[in-house]
Amino acid sequence: MPELGFNIDHVATLREARYRDWKRGLRPEPSVLQCARVAEEIGVDQITVHLREDRRHIQVDDVRQLRRTLKIPLNLEMAATPAMTAQALKFKPREVCLVPENRREVTTEGGLNLLDDFVRLKKVTGTLSRARIKVSAFIDPEPAQVEAAHRMGAKIVELHTGAYANATSSREKRRELARHGRAAAQAHELGLQVNAGHGLHYGNVREFIEDVPHLHTLNIGHAIVARAVLVGLDRALMEMLALLRSPEQALAAD
């Protein structure tokens, strides 16, 4: 029964559509903090935010408020740059997930290639680890990437599930589930915590849970925010939690 990390980025995306240059005294909507509090009350296990270098959604002040207010853990996704490392050391979330960034991408398009930049990523991992921050590497489910995550000192791997989520045939889905299953088993054997995320939604998450072993946390955001537009955030979160925890009680998306 994996835990749920609610990625709240797209609440901020909606806010920034109108309030990117908002002035003090206004009350920009929707409130990232208020939505995180709803999630905390309903029983979500952690809040995930991606503080991108271009600040297209989550802002530094969001991280500050979440870190100061929430009782559940905060997982900070970030690029492995000096500026972002400094932010992580300032806020000291429980977890930092190192992710790739491309200014032209709509959303994260794939996992980090740890082998291409191993020395630098290992150095960043060491810096964060010495500050007692658990480091996660967002990677594609490939044996070489899992092994590299272990060698660089990460405590967690987050498997990039985009290829599974985008599969359109049963054959493709089976292939991706098998690939993720092998990567999860390898990571578990190496002593790494296994998280996963990207493109998981109400229609595919149950199959993923049933086929991939050793899952600790699933980070899911866009699907929950999109569902919340129709049914409200509290119900959208409860439906996802039901899928993760009590499939017999799960409600199918409309």
Buried (B, 14 or more C-beta within 10 A) or exposed (E): EBBBBBBBBBBBBBBBEEBEEEEEEEEBEBBBBEBBBBBBEBEBBBBBBBBBEEEBBBBEEBBBBBBEEBEBBBBBBBBBBEEBBEBBBEBBBBBBBBBBBEEEEEBBEBBBBBEEBEEEBBBBBEBBBEEEBBBBBBBBBBEEBBBBBBEBBBBBBBBBBBBBBEBEEEEEBEBBBEBBBBBBBBBBEBEBBBBBBBBBBBEBBEEBBEBBEBBBBBBBBBBBBBBBEEBEBEBBBBBBBBBBBEEEEBEEBE
